[in-house]
């Protein structure tokens, strides 16, 4: 069976599409190429609007999915060109889609998670088999459908003798606890970059706080920080997952009631501390024996956020996954290449202990080229 897979990820942060071409010929997969393509402003705005009820949703969602898939196809083309490969060399594409609603277990006992995608169109445009819809089988089995990356984290980063933790700081933060003694653990911690990017865009016009430079200029507002940390989700026991359904501008505006006189830079410093503290608290609670915290996702490039994590976890070594062989912006896309391979091999892709599903399940559907 061919050993090359492509993984495509457009995360909650909406900063673009990350694509990787991965060779699974060895025990530790090797990324042969990484390409990142931006989402244009109109598509990003459409996806943000579809996170909450809006007019003509079905029509708008279908067209946004088509537009997103064309960016996916361009990413695949860029990967093949950069690596000197052809479509026939790739066994399958793992295409996550764009999450716009995440309500597992809600309403009718099953709930749903919705990732905008058109894998049939992607297969048509690329000439490569596509694996998609990874989350819904886990939800159907009573799980959260998220996070799905902990098993891949275990495959890539687990240590035979020591417990290590992996923190993905995308739009939402999720933690994996990799222990040599027990099954992998994992859950969503709270907001990653979603609130930070929103506040930065609103007040500076920049899409994100480069290296946390703006946050460094502010002072943490202690009462606001405490109010943010009182969010009930942070105190729920796993399994748990979240998204923009909770951590969105409306939620933030409600938290800021009573802080109208606070300067935007101080609010941003507080949001940065909140993001870090929510993760720190979960590491202390669920991975007290860990020796290292490996950080991936865009947040790993935020120096101030990394410094606040290290400050809260002085007993651990906080490092980027780049120091362990996989750059932080490649990890999640590589995870969906790995999950696509699991599907094609008819192997489970979820961890019931992580998601709360009734058992291990083969995830996703296959859309042949």
N, C-alpha and C positions, 0 to 999 in steps of 0.2 A: 504494500500500500504506500502511495506517495507520502512523504514526510513533511511537505511544505503546507502551511496553513496561513491564512491572513486573518487578523483580528481587527475589527473596527469598533471604535467607541466614541460616542458623543455623550458626554456626561451632563450632570445637573448644572455644572458651571456654565454650559452653553458657550464655551470659549472656542469651539471648533471640533473637528473630527481628527482623532489620532488613529493612525493605521500602522500595523506592523506586519511584516512578513517573517514568519518564524519557522525555523528548521527543528523538527523534533527527532532528529537522528540520534541524539545523545540524551542521557538522563536529564540533564539540565538544558532546556530548549535554548536555542541561540537566535537572537533577533538579527536577521540579515539586512533589514531596511526599516526605517521609521519615517513616516511622512505625516505632517500635520497641515490640514487645510482649514481655513477659517469658514465660519458661517457668515453669509452676508447679513446686513442689518435687518433686512425685511424678513428673512427666515427666522433670525433670532427673535425678533419681535413677535412673530406669529407663534413660535413655540412657547414663549413666555406667556402670551395671552391665553394659550390653550391649557395652561396649568390651572386656570380657574374657569368657571362657567361663563360662556360667551355666546354670542349669536351665531347661528349657522355652523355649529361645531363640526358636524360630520363632514360637510363639504370642505371646510377650512383645514381640518385635520388630514383629510385624504390628499389635498394638494400640498400641504406642508411635508407629508411623508414622501411624496414624489420628489419634491425639491431636495429634501435631505438625502434621499437615495442617490440623486445625481451627484451630490458632493461625495458620498460614499464611493460611487463608481470612479470619480476623478481621483480619489485617494488610492484606489486599487490600481488604476493606470499609472499613477506616480510611483507606487511601490514596485510594480513590474519593471518600469523603465529604469529606476535607480538600481535595481538588482540584476538587470539583464535577463530576467526570466520572462516566460510567456504564460498565458492563462492556463494552458494545458499542463504546466508544471505544478500548479497549485491544486491540492485535493479539495479544499473547501474554504469558504469565507465564513467567519463567525461575525455576524452583524447584530449588535445589541439593539439598535433603535434608540429613539429619544423618549425617555420617560416623561409623560405629561400628567399622569395621575397614578397615585400609589395608595390603594385602600384595601390591603389584604385583610380578610376576615371580617370586613365591615358589611353592614346593611343586611345581608342574607346569610351570614355565617361563612361564606366563601370569599366574598368581596372580589377584588380584581386589582391587577396592575396593568397599566397601559403604556406600551412603548410604540410610538409612531414609527412605522417602517413599511416598506413595500419590497419584501425579499424576492418576489417574483420579478419585479422590475430590475432589481439588482442582478439577479441571475441572467436576465435577458441582456443587460448592458455589459456585463463582464465576461459572460461565457464560462462562469465558474459556479459550481454548486454552492448554495448558500444555506447556512444554518442560522435560524432566527427564532424569536419568541422563546427565549430561554427561561423566562420567569414564571410563566403561567402554569406549567405542569406542577411546579413546586407549590404554587398557591392552590391548585386543584387538590393537592394532597394534604391540604391543611396548613401549609407553610406560609412564611412571609414573602417568599420569592426573592428575598434579599437578606443579607448580601450573599452573592454567589462566588466572590473571589477568594474566600478563606482556604478552600481546598487547593487552589492554585498557589496561594501564598505558602501553604505547607509544602507543596511539591518543590517550590523554588527556594525557600528560605529556612525551612525547619533545620534545627540542629539536633544531633543525636544525643547530646548530653545536657543541653541547657534550654530553658524556656526562653523564647524570643517572642516579641510582639511586632505586628506590622500594622501601621496606621495609614490608611488611604485618605488623604485630604483632597478630595474632589469638591464638588459642590456640597455634598454631604460627607461627613467623616464616618468611616467605619474601621473597626478594630478587629484584627485576627490575633488569637493567642495560640501559639504553636508550642506544644509541650511534648517532650519525649514520652511522657507517662500516660497522657489521656488524649482523647480525640480532640481535633481542632475545635476551638470555640471562635465565635465571631458575631458581631452585631453592629448596628449603626449607633454611633455615639451622640450625634447631634449635627449642627451645621458645620460644614467645612468652610468653603470659600463663598457660598451662596450669599450670605448676608454681607460679608466683607466686600465682595465685588459690587453688589447692588449699592451699598452706601458710598463706595468710592466713585462709581459712575455718576451717582446723583450729585455729589458735591465737588468732584474734581474734573469730571468729564473723561477720566481715564477708565479703561475697562477693569483694571485691577491695581492694587497697591504694590508697585514694583519693589520686591525685596522687603516689603513692610516699612518702607522709608517714611510714609505718611504716618503710620501708626506710632513710629518712634517719637514723633513730634508731640504726641498727645499724652494726656494724663488719664489714668483709669478712674472712672467715676464709680466709687465703691457701692453706693446704693443701687445704681443701675446694674452693675455686675451681679449683685445678689439677686435682684429681681429676675434677671435673665437666667441665672442658675436655678431659680425656683420652678422653671418649666417642668411640668409633670413628666413629660417624655423622658427626661434625663434620669429620672428616678425609677422608671419601670425596669423590671427584671427582664433579661433576654428570654426567649428570642424577641427581637424588636427591630423594626426598620422604619425609616421615615423619608421625607423628601420635601419638595416645595409645597406640598399640600399643607404642611405645618410651618416650616421655616421660610416664610415669604415676606414681602414688604408689609402686608397687612398685619401679620404677627409682630413684626418689628415696630410698626407705628403704635400698636397697642402698648408694647413694652416701654415706649418712649414717652407715653403720657405722663406728665408731671416733670419731664426733663426738657421742656421747651427751650430753656435758657442755656442748655449745654452746647458747647461749641462742637461743630461737626468733627473736628480732629480728635477731641476727647471721646466722643461717641465711638469713633472708629478704633481708637486705642482700646476702648472697653470691649468692643465687639471682638477684637483680636484676642484679648485676654480671655473672653468668654469661650471662644472657639477652642483655645488651648486648654483652658481649665476643665471644660467638659470632657475632653479626651484624657487629660491627666487623671481626673477622678476615676474614669473607667479603667485605666491601666492599673492604678493603685488597688482598685477593688477586685479586678478579674485577673490580673497578671502580676501579683506582688512579688513573685519569684523570678520574674523576667530579668535578664541581664542586659537586654538591648531592645531598643525601639527603632525599627526601620520605618521610614516615612516615604510614601510615594504620593503621586498626584501633584497637582499644581501647587498645593500648599507647601510641598517640600522645597520649593524655590523661594519661599517667603522667609527671609532671614529672621525677621522679628518673630514670626510665629514659631519657627524652629527654636529660637532662643527662649521663648516663653515655655515651650514644651520641656526643654532641657532644665530650665529653672525649677519647674514643678516636679521634675523627676531626676533629682541630683544623683540618685543611686544607679541610674541607667545610663547607657551610652545611647544618645539620640543621633541617628545618622540617616542620611538619604540612602535609598535602596541602590543608588548609583555606586556607593561604596561596596555593595555586595553583588555587583555585576549586572544590574538592570536599572537603567535610568528611570527616574520617577514618572516621566510622562509616557513611558512605554508599558508600564506594569499592567494597567487595566485592559488595554487593547490586547496585550499578550495573553491575559487571562481568558479573553473571549475566543482567541485562537485556540487555546487549550481546551476550553469548553466545547468548541466546535469539533475538535478531535475526539473528545469523549463521546459526543453524540454519534459521530460517524463510526466509532468503534463499539457503539451500543453499551457504553459504560456510564454509570451515574455521574452527574455533575453537581449535585447538591449535597449538603451535609445536614441530615435531619437535626443534629444537635444545634446547628447554627440557625436554621430557618424555622424549626419546629414542625416540619413536614412529617407525615406518618411513616416515611421510610425513604431510602435512597431511590432516586428516579433518574431515568434518562431524560435529559432536558432538550427542549427545542424541537422544531420541525425542519425537515430538509426540503429545499426547493432546488431541484436539479437544473443544471444548465440546459 
